[in-house]
Amino acid sequence: MTNRRILVTAALPYANGHIHIGHLVEYIQTDIWVRFQKLRGHQCLFVCADDTHGTAIMMRARQEGRSEEELIAEMSEAHQADFAKFQIEFDNYGSTNSDSNRKYCNEIWAAHREAGRVVEAEVTRPFDEQEGIFLADRFVKGTCPKCKSPDQYGDNCDKCGSTYTPDELIDPVSTLSGSTPIMKQTTQLFIQIEQLHDFLEQWTQSGEHLQEEVANYLKGHFLGNELRDWDISRPKPYFGFEIPDSTNNCWYVWFDAPIGYIGSTDDWCAAHDQKTEDWWKNPDTEIHHFIGKDITYFHTLFWPAMLKTAGFNLPTKVHIHGFLTVDGEKMSKSKGTFIKASTYEKHIDSTFLRYYFASKLGSRLDDLDLNFQDFTEKVNSDLVGKVVNIASRAAKFISGKTLCDTYPDDGGLFQQAAEEGEQIAKHYEHCEYSQAVRLIMAQADRANKYVEDNQPWVLRKDPEKETELQDVCSVAINLFRQVVVYLSPVLPEIARKTGELLNEPITDWAQSQTPLTGNTVEKYQHMLKRVEEKSITTMVEESKAENEAEAPSPASQWDDSAETLEAEPLAEECTIDDFFKVDLRVARIVEANHVEGADKLLQLTLSLGGDVTRNVFAGIKSAYTPEELVGRLVVCVANLKPRKMRFGMSEGMVAAAGAGGTEIFLLNPDEGAKPGHRVH
């Protein structure tokens, strides 16, 4: 077997949110593949990084009153802690906001300039007047212009797969403010990847680098037509790297994000006295990307075009997977099935999720469903009832003693499993984990039958059968160890405990081919505890509570349940004359301050146009800070009789919705409305 040099990446998690179980499908899948390659003796480097740039990071940092650098440092620490809880081990975990990433951005950009692929054009882009920024495509949502599916992002539809521009969306909305964006002109830079059309067609359709369904998707949706110029810049203000030869622009996050793979490699090389070129410009190195199907065309069209132009290695394989569903449905915050990695790990051993995902994963793009009933039954049956059961039934009878110096006759069981090793390895190599698991569990079944047939608990009662007991336990322990070697990419924690039990770490695939003899067996320590249904129930309920406590992001999803109306029923009917007694006006908040001694109030100065103002004390402190309110348009009850409060005179009210607490949402007019306009 020739030793290979393999560079592996998983998609960079965005630094604006925590890791959840949907993310873990990818990172567990990738970690299994990397551990398998290392077990086979290959030089395999697993790099990742936080994706740190873009509008969302900038806006969150602004809302939280801190720098982007502080925010991304905190999220990086949280991400890495979550990954460690699930035994996901990176050789290097970096950041796209690093000097190394900037260096390679400059190099790749210069190569595109030199190749004549960069063009400049005046474009019209969505602009959020309320926030004062141009919007990236992913911050605009609306109805797909092709299939009419609602709630689709501004660049592509996840229902029909069509791509488009934000101005083509029907009823577009800014996901940052909930307002309707206007279209505003700006100068931006583009890369003409159509110049590489022939190369991309050959690379994607070769049958070597992509799954067949991905190649067909690209051919049907993109390569059958002229490829659009790739919008590569974003006007300031924008959190990202300034483009050296276009200082009013920053590189779009999707330009520097994949370059983060190279930047993270460079960081590792600097720490290990190696050369980045050996990993990214040496044809002997394999590069494998693991990604979700939602970012397919970035990694299969734009990214190969970038690498080709700049003289870097092209991906050997892009492994693309489907999404996670829970109990047959999309993960839901309201149902508690949108579960953070940290919440899961508080209640259930991460080993079980690694195994369950592996038992379901194949090489295609099919979605993976986490069915909680099936999960409980499967992990308890397979891991506790079969794998760990072999050791627990045999190790205690040989603890403190040694395995036989010569491996006893086991009726060919060890040899049969050893001969299946290459087939198992082939399944791992091709990401057919479920097929590998199926073969390994059949071996565990045979090992359990051996233990059941030979009954070491009966043999130990007869002193004259001590030698036979040692033989039986030596066989059982070796069959257990063989199963664990094969499963060690999936179950690294069980492999670690097995190594401690038998005084020999599991580090090499070859250990599955030769029985262990003569080693002392340590006292057996409990390896796994069964999953209880109540643990899942508690996890889901806690997840639901966490999601409810978080402030909802505007326009992120429809949640039109009856709960809000049930909590506050409709008032009695009023006449049109009653309604017109209330003078609702558009107003602008020109000043906002904390109120000394008040727990809930903010003092607002509202402009109704000209020099007409209202002083209002509003109970919105739990949901808003003064800084984020200044300049915002609101709806004001302008003819409310002034009311003297101990803090001063309140001359009106601002209109808001919500249940109170952090769930207070100021009503704001669409663009075009001006202070003084009456609300009819």
C-alpha positions in Angstrom: 0.0 0.0 0.0 1.6 3.3 -1.1 1.7 6.0 1.5 -0.4 9.0 0.3 -0.2 12.7 1.2 -3.8 13.9 1.6 -5.1 17.4 2.6 -8.7 17.3 3.9 -11.1 20.2 4.5 -14.6 20.7 5.8 -16.6 23.8 5.1 -15.7 26.7 7.3 -18.4 27.3 9.9 -19.6 30.9 9.9 -18.6 32.9 13.0 -22.1 34.3 13.6 -23.6 31.2 15.2 -23.0 28.1 17.3 -22.5 24.6 16.0 -25.7 22.5 15.8 -26.4 18.9 15.1 -27.0 19.7 11.4 -23.5 21.0 11.1 -22.1 17.9 12.8 -23.2 15.6 9.9 -20.4 17.1 7.9 -17.7 17.4 10.5 -18.3 13.9 11.9 -18.3 12.5 8.4 -15.0 14.2 7.6 -13.4 13.3 10.9 -14.2 9.7 10.3 -12.6 9.8 6.8 -9.5 11.5 8.2 -9.1 9.1 11.1 -9.5 6.2 8.6 -6.7 7.6 6.4 -4.4 8.1 9.4 -5.2 4.5 10.6 -4.1 3.2 7.2 -0.7 5.0 7.6 -1.2 7.8 5.2 0.0 11.4 5.8 -3.4 13.1 6.2 -3.8 16.8 7.2 -7.2 18.0 8.3 -7.5 21.8 8.3 -10.5 24.1 9.0 -11.1 27.7 10.1 -13.9 30.0 11.1 -15.4 32.0 8.2 -15.3 35.4 9.7 -16.1 38.1 7.2 -19.3 39.6 5.9 -22.3 41.8 6.7 -23.8 39.6 9.4 -20.6 39.7 11.5 -20.4 43.5 11.1 -24.1 44.0 12.1 -23.9 41.7 15.1 -20.8 43.3 16.4 -22.4 46.7 16.0 -25.6 45.6 17.8 -23.5 44.1 20.7 -21.3 47.2 21.0 -18.0 45.4 20.4 -15.4 44.9 17.7 -15.7 42.3 15.0 -12.4 40.9 16.2 -13.8 40.3 19.8 -16.8 38.6 18.4 -15.0 36.2 16.1 -12.5 35.3 18.8 -15.3 34.4 21.2 -17.0 32.3 18.5 -13.8 30.5 17.5 -13.3 29.4 21.1 -16.9 28.2 21.2 -16.7 26.3 17.9 -13.6 24.5 18.8 -15.0 23.5 22.2 -18.1 22.1 20.5 -16.0 20.1 18.0 -13.8 18.7 20.8 -16.9 17.4 22.6 -17.6 15.2 19.5 -14.0 14.0 19.1 -13.6 16.0 15.9 -9.8 16.6 15.7 -8.4 19.2 13.3 -4.6 19.4 12.7 -5.1 23.2 12.4 -8.1 25.4 13.1 -7.6 28.9 11.9 -9.5 32.0 10.8 -10.2 33.7 7.5 -9.4 37.0 9.3 -5.7 36.2 9.4 -2.5 37.4 7.9 -1.9 34.1 6.2 -5.3 34.3 4.5 -4.8 37.9 3.4 -1.5 36.8 1.9 -3.1 34.1 -0.3 -6.0 36.4 -1.2 -3.5 38.9 -2.6 -1.7 36.1 -4.5 -4.8 34.7 -6.1 -6.2 38.1 -6.8 -3.0 39.2 -8.6 -3.1 36.0 -10.7 -6.7 36.9 -11.9 -5.7 40.4 -12.6 -2.7 39.2 -14.6 -4.9 36.7 -16.5 -7.2 39.5 -17.5 -10.2 38.0 -15.8 -11.2 40.9 -13.6 -13.6 43.5 -14.9 -15.2 46.6 -13.3 -18.9 47.6 -13.8 -21.5 49.8 -12.4 -24.2 47.6 -10.8 -27.4 48.1 -9.0 -27.5 46.2 -5.7 -30.0 46.0 -2.9 -29.5 48.6 -0.2 -30.9 48.7 3.3 -31.7 52.3 4.0 -32.5 51.6 7.6 -29.1 50.0 8.2 -27.2 52.1 5.7 -25.5 49.3 3.9 -25.5 47.3 0.7 -26.9 43.8 1.2 -25.1 40.6 0.3 -27.4 38.3 -1.7 -27.8 36.0 1.4 -29.3 39.0 3.3 -32.2 39.4 1.0 -35.1 37.0 1.0 -38.2 36.8 -1.1 -40.2 34.6 -3.5 -38.2 32.7 -6.2 -38.9 34.2 -9.6 -38.7 30.8 -11.3 -40.7 28.4 -9.1 -42.5 30.9 -6.9 -41.3 29.3 -3.7 -41.4 31.8 -0.8 -38.6 32.6 1.7 -35.7 32.1 -0.7 -32.3 33.8 -0.6 -31.3 36.5 -3.0 -28.9 34.4 -5.0 -30.4 30.9 -5.4 -33.5 28.9 -4.7 -33.1 25.8 -2.5 -36.3 24.4 -3.9 -35.7 24.4 -7.6 -31.9 25.1 -7.7 -32.3 28.2 -9.9 -29.8 31.1 -9.6 -30.7 34.8 -10.0 -30.0 38.2 -8.7 -31.7 39.9 -5.7 -33.6 42.4 -7.9 -35.3 39.4 -9.6 -36.8 38.2 -6.3 -40.5 38.8 -5.8 -41.3 40.9 -2.7 -37.7 41.1 -1.5 -37.0 41.8 2.2 -33.8 42.6 4.1 -33.1 39.9 6.6 -31.3 42.5 8.7 -34.0 45.0 9.3 -37.1 43.5 7.8 -37.5 46.5 5.5 -37.9 46.4 1.7 -34.5 47.2 0.2 -34.1 49.7 -2.6 -31.9 49.1 -5.6 -28.9 51.4 -5.6 -25.9 51.8 -8.0 -22.4 51.0 -7.0 -19.1 50.1 -8.7 -18.1 46.5 -8.2 -15.5 44.0 -9.5 -16.2 40.7 -11.3 -14.3 37.7 -12.4 -15.1 36.4 -15.8 -15.2 32.6 -15.2 -16.8 32.1 -18.6 -13.1 32.3 -19.9 -12.7 28.9 -18.1 -15.9 27.3 -19.4 -14.1 24.6 -21.3 -11.9 23.7 -18.4 -14.7 23.7 -15.9 -16.8 21.5 -18.2 -14.0 19.0 -18.6 -13.1 19.0 -14.8 -16.7 18.6 -13.6 -17.7 16.0 -16.2 -14.6 13.8 -16.0 -16.2 11.4 -13.5 -13.2 11.7 -11.2 -13.9 14.6 -8.9 -17.7 14.8 -8.2 -20.6 12.5 -7.6 -22.6 11.7 -10.7 -25.7 13.6 -9.6 -23.5 16.7 -8.9 -21.9 16.6 -12.3 -25.3 16.3 -13.9 -26.7 19.2 -11.8 -23.9 21.5 -12.9 -24.2 20.5 -16.5 -28.0 21.1 -16.5 -28.1 24.3 -14.5 -24.9 26.1 -15.3 -22.6 24.7 -17.9 -25.3 24.5 -20.6 -25.2 28.3 -20.9 -22.7 31.0 -20.7 -21.4 31.4 -17.1 -22.2 34.7 -15.5 -19.4 37.0 -14.3 -18.8 36.3 -10.6 -19.4 39.3 -8.4 -16.3 39.4 -6.3 -16.5 42.6 -4.3 -18.6 44.4 -1.8 -18.7 48.2 -1.2 -17.7 49.5 2.2 -18.8 49.5 4.9 -18.1 45.8 5.0 -16.1 43.6 7.4 -13.5 42.0 5.2 -10.2 42.5 3.5 -9.8 45.7 1.5 -9.0 45.0 -2.1 -5.5 46.5 -2.7 -6.3 48.0 -6.1 -9.9 49.0 -5.4 -9.8 50.5 -1.9 -13.5 51.4 -1.8 -14.3 47.7 -2.0 -13.6 44.6 0.1 -13.5 41.1 -1.2 -16.8 39.3 -1.0 -16.8 36.7 1.8 -17.1 33.9 -0.8 -13.8 34.9 -2.3 -11.7 34.8 0.8 -13.6 31.9 2.6 -12.3 29.0 0.5 -8.9 30.6 0.4 -9.0 30.1 4.2 -8.3 26.4 3.5 -4.9 27.5 2.2 -4.4 30.1 4.9 -5.1 27.4 7.6 -2.6 25.0 5.9 0.0 27.8 5.9 -0.5 28.3 9.6 0.1 24.6 10.2 3.1 24.5 8.0 4.7 27.5 9.8 4.3 25.7 13.1 5.6 22.4 11.7 8.5 23.5 9.5 6.8 22.5 6.3 6.1 24.2 3.0 2.6 25.2 2.0 3.5 24.6 -1.6 4.0 20.9 -0.9 0.3 20.7 0.0 -1.2 23.1 -2.5 1.2 23.1 -5.5 2.6 19.6 -5.5 0.7 17.2 -7.9 1.5 14.3 -5.5 -0.9 15.8 -2.9 -4.5 14.8 -2.9 -7.0 17.5 -1.9 -10.4 16.4 -0.6 -13.2 18.9 0.3 -16.3 17.8 2.3 -19.2 20.2 1.9 -23.0 20.4 2.1 -25.1 20.5 -1.1 -26.2 24.1 -0.5 -22.7 25.4 -1.4 -22.1 23.1 -4.3 -21.5 25.6 -7.1 -19.0 27.7 -5.0 -16.8 24.7 -4.6 -17.3 23.1 -8.0 -17.2 26.2 -10.3 -15.8 29.3 -8.6 -13.2 27.5 -6.5 -11.7 25.4 -9.2 -11.6 28.5 -11.4 -9.7 30.4 -8.7 -7.2 27.6 -8.2 -6.6 26.9 -11.9 -5.9 30.6 -12.6 -3.4 30.9 -9.7 -1.6 27.6 -10.3 -2.7 25.8 -7.2 -3.7 22.1 -7.0 -7.3 21.4 -8.0 -9.5 19.3 -5.7 -9.0 15.6 -6.1 -12.5 15.0 -4.9 -15.4 17.2 -3.6 -17.5 15.0 -1.3 -21.0 16.5 -1.1 -23.6 15.4 1.4 -27.3 16.1 2.1 -29.0 17.9 5.0 -30.1 16.6 8.4 -33.8 16.2 9.2 -35.2 15.2 12.6 -38.0 12.8 12.8 -38.6 13.2 9.1 -38.9 17.0 9.2 -36.6 20.0 8.8 -35.0 21.0 12.1 -37.4 23.2 14.0 -36.7 25.8 16.7 -40.3 25.8 17.8 -40.3 22.0 18.2 -36.9 21.9 19.9 -35.3 19.8 17.2 -32.9 22.6 16.2 -30.4 21.4 18.7 -27.0 23.0 19.5 -24.1 20.7 19.7 -23.4 21.8 23.3 -27.1 21.1 24.3 -26.9 17.6 22.8 -23.7 16.8 24.6 -25.0 17.8 28.0 -27.6 15.0 27.8 -26.3 12.2 25.5 -22.8 10.7 24.9 -21.4 12.1 21.6 -20.2 8.6 20.7 -23.8 7.7 20.0 -24.3 10.5 17.5 -21.1 9.6 15.7 -22.2 6.0 15.4 -25.7 6.8 14.3 -24.6 9.2 11.6 -22.0 6.7 10.3 -24.6 3.9 10.2 -26.8 6.1 7.9 -24.2 7.8 5.7 -23.4 6.9 2.2 -21.7 8.6 -0.7 -24.8 10.2 -2.3 -26.5 13.5 -1.6 -29.5 12.0 0.3 -30.6 13.8 3.4 -30.0 12.0 6.7 -32.9 11.6 9.1 -32.3 11.5 12.9 -35.3 9.6 14.1 -35.1 9.6 17.9 -36.9 6.3 18.4 -34.7 4.6 15.8 -31.6 6.4 17.3 -32.3 5.1 20.8 -33.0 1.5 19.7 -30.1 1.4 17.3 -27.3 2.8 19.5 -28.5 0.8 22.5 -28.7 -2.4 20.5 -25.5 -2.1 18.4 -23.1 -0.3 20.7 -24.2 -1.4 24.2 -25.9 -4.7 23.4 -23.4 -5.9 20.8 -20.0 -4.2 20.7 -19.3 -3.3 24.3 -21.2 -6.4 25.4 -18.4 -8.6 24.1 -15.8 -7.0 26.4 -18.0 -6.7 29.4 -18.9 -10.4 29.3 -15.3 -11.6 28.9 -12.8 -9.0 30.3 -13.9 -9.4 34.0 -12.9 -13.1 33.9 -9.4 -12.3 32.8 -8.7 -9.0 34.4 -5.2 -8.8 35.9 -4.2 -11.8 33.9 -2.7 -12.1 30.5 -4.0 -13.1 27.1 -2.8 -16.5 25.8 0.7 -16.4 24.4 -0.6 -18.3 21.4 -3.9 -17.4 19.9 -6.4 -20.3 20.5 -8.5 -21.9 17.9 -11.7 -19.8 17.4 -13.2 -21.8 14.5 -11.9 -19.2 11.9 -13.8 -16.2 13.3 -10.8 -13.9 13.6 -9.5 -14.8 10.1 -12.9 -14.3 8.5 -13.1 -10.8 9.9 -9.5 -10.1 8.9 -10.3 -11.1 5.3 -13.2 -8.6 5.4 -10.8 -5.8 6.3 -10.1 -4.6 2.8 -13.8 -4.5 1.9 -14.4 -2.4 5.0 -11.5 -0.2 4.1 -13.0 0.3 0.6 -16.3 1.4 2.0 -14.6 3.9 4.3 -12.5 5.2 1.4 -15.6 5.8 -0.7 -17.6 7.3 2.2 -20.0 4.3 2.2 -19.9 4.3 6.0 -23.2 2.5 6.4 -22.0 -0.4 4.4 -18.8 -0.6 6.5 -20.8 -0.5 9.7 -23.1 -3.3 8.5 -20.1 -5.6 7.9 -18.5 -4.7 11.3 -21.7 -5.3 13.2 -22.1 -8.7 11.6 -18.6 -9.5 13.0 -19.9 -8.3 16.4 -22.9 -10.7 16.1 -20.5 -13.6 15.4 -18.3 -12.7 18.4 -21.3 -12.5 20.7 -22.5 -15.9 19.6 -19.0 -17.3 20.3 -19.2 -15.9 23.9 -22.8 -17.2 24.3 -21.8 -20.7 23.1 -18.7 -20.9 25.3 -20.2 -19.3 28.4 -17.1 -18.1 30.3 -19.3 -17.3 33.4 -19.9 -21.1 33.6 -16.3 -22.0 33.0 -15.0 -19.8 35.8 -16.9 -21.9 38.4 -14.7 -25.0 37.6 -11.1 -24.6 38.7 -10.1 -27.4 36.3 -11.2 -25.3 33.4 -9.0 -22.3 34.1 -7.0 -22.9 30.9 -10.2 -23.2 28.8 -11.5 -20.0 30.4 -8.3 -18.1 29.5 -8.6 -19.4 25.9 -12.3 -18.4 25.5 -11.7 -15.0 27.1 -8.6 -14.4 24.9 -10.6 -15.2 21.8 -13.5 -13.0 22.9 -11.2 -10.1 23.8 -9.4 -10.3 20.4 -12.7 -10.4 18.5 -13.8 -7.4 20.4 -10.5 -5.6 19.7 -10.8 -6.4 16.0 -14.3 -4.9 15.8 -13.0 -1.8 17.7 -10.1 -1.3 15.3 -12.5 -1.3 12.4 -14.8 1.1 14.2 -12.1 3.3 15.6 -12.6 6.0 13.0 -16.2 6.2 14.1 -15.7 5.6 17.8 -12.3 7.1 18.9 -13.3 7.2 22.5 -14.2 3.5 22.6 -10.9 2.8 20.8 -9.0 4.8 23.5 -10.6 2.9 26.3 -9.9 -0.4 24.6 -6.3 0.5 24.2 -6.1 1.2 27.9 -7.9 -2.1 28.8 -5.4 -4.1 26.7 -2.2 -2.0 27.3 -1.8 -1.3 23.6 -3.2 1.8 21.9 -5.1 1.3 18.7 -3.2 3.2 16.1 -2.9 1.1 13.0 -5.3 -0.7 10.6 -2.9 -3.7 10.6 -3.9 -4.4 14.3 -7.1 -5.9 12.8 -5.1 -8.5 11.0 -3.1 -10.0 13.9 -4.4 -11.3 17.2 -3.0 -9.7 20.4 -1.2 -12.2 22.6 0.5 -12.1 26.0 -0.7 -8.7 27.0 -2.1 -8.0 30.5 -5.8 -7.2 30.6 -6.6 -4.3 33.0 -9.7 -4.2 35.1 -12.7 -3.6 32.9 -14.1 -0.1 33.1 -17.6 0.7 32.0 -17.5 2.1 28.4 -21.0 3.2 27.6 -24.3 3.9 29.3 -27.6 3.2 27.5 -29.5 6.1 26.1 -32.7 6.7 28.1 -35.8 8.1 26.4 -36.0 10.7 29.1 -32.6 12.1 28.2 -33.9 12.8 24.7 -37.1 14.4 26.0 -35.1 16.7 28.3 -32.7 17.6 25.5 -35.5 18.6 23.2 -37.3 20.6 25.9 -34.1 22.4 26.8 -33.4 23.1 23.1 -36.9 24.5 22.7 -36.5 26.8 25.7 -33.1 28.0 24.4 -34.6 28.8 21.0 -37.5 30.7 22.6 -35.2 32.7 24.7 -33.2 33.9 21.7 -34.4 37.0 20.0 -35.8 36.0 16.6 -34.0 37.4 13.5 -36.4 39.6 11.4 -38.0 38.0 8.4 -36.0 34.8 8.9 -38.9 32.5 8.8 -42.7 32.3 9.0 -44.1 31.3 12.4 -47.7 32.2 12.2 -49.0 30.0 15.1 -52.2 30.7 17.0 -50.3 31.0 20.3 -49.9 34.7 20.2 -53.6 35.4 19.5 -54.6 32.9 22.2 -52.4 34.7 24.7 -53.9 38.1 23.9 -57.4 37.8 22.2 -58.8 40.4 19.9 -60.4 43.4 21.6 -64.1 44.4 21.3 -65.2 45.9 18.0 -64.8 49.6 17.5 -66.3 52.0 14.9 -64.4 53.8 12.2 -65.0 57.0 14.2 -63.4 55.4 17.2 -60.4 54.5 15.1 -59.9 57.9 13.6 -59.7 59.5 17.1 -56.2 57.9 17.3 -53.7 60.0 15.3 -50.9 57.6 14.2 -47.9 59.3 12.6 -44.6 58.3 11.2 -41.8 59.7 13.5 -38.1 59.5 13.6 -36.2 58.8 16.8 -33.6 61.6 16.9 -32.5 61.0 20.5 -32.6 58.0 22.8 -31.3 57.8 26.4 -31.3 55.5 29.4 -33.6 56.7 32.2 -31.9 56.9 35.6 -33.7 54.7 38.1 -35.9 53.0 35.5 -35.6 49.3 34.8 -37.8 49.1 31.7 -37.9 52.6 30.2 -35.9 54.5 27.5 -36.4 58.2 26.9 -37.0 58.9 23.2 -37.2 62.2 21.4 -39.4 61.8 18.3 -39.4 64.1 15.3 -42.7 64.5 13.5 -41.1 66.7 10.9 -39.9 70.2 11.0 -39.5 71.4 14.6 -42.4 69.3 15.9 -41.2 66.8 18.5 -42.6 64.5 21.2 -40.9 63.4 24.4 -41.8 59.7 25.0 -40.9 57.3 27.7 -41.1 53.8 26.2 -40.9 50.5 28.0 -38.6 48.9 25.5 -35.3 48.8 27.4 -35.3 44.9 27.6 -35.2 44.7 23.8 -33.3 47.7 22.5 -30.3 49.8 23.3 -30.4 53.6 22.8 -27.6 53.4 20.2 -29.5 51.2 17.8 -32.6 53.3 17.9 -31.3 56.7 16.8 -32.4 57.5 13.2 -35.0 54.8 13.1 -38.5 55.4 11.8 -41.4 54.3 14.1 -45.1 54.7 14.4 -46.2 57.2 17.1 -49.5 57.8 18.8 -49.2 61.6 18.3 -52.4 62.8 19.9 -52.2 60.9 23.2 -52.9 63.1 26.2 -49.6 63.9 27.9 -49.0 62.0 31.1 -46.8 63.2 34.0 -44.4 60.5 35.2 -41.8 60.7 38.0 -39.1 60.8 35.2 -40.8 63.7 33.3 -43.7 64.3 30.9 -44.5 61.6 28.3 -46.2 63.0 25.3 -47.1 59.9 23.2 -46.5 56.3 22.6 -44.5 54.3 20.0 -46.3 51.3 18.5 -44.8 47.9 19.1 -45.7 44.2 18.9 -44.7 41.2 21.0 -45.3 39.4 24.3 -43.0 41.7 26.3 -39.6 41.1 27.8 -37.1 40.6 25.0 -40.0 40.0 22.6 -40.7 43.6 21.8 -40.7 44.6 18.2 -41.1 48.2 17.2 -43.3 48.8 14.1 -41.4 50.6 11.3 -42.8 51.9 8.0 -41.6 50.8 4.6 -39.1 53.0 2.8 -40.5 56.2 1.4 -42.5 57.0 4.5 -41.4 60.3 6.1 -41.9 61.8 9.6 -45.3 63.4 9.8 -47.0 61.0 7.4 -50.3 59.8 8.9 -50.9 56.1 9.3 -54.3 55.2 7.9 
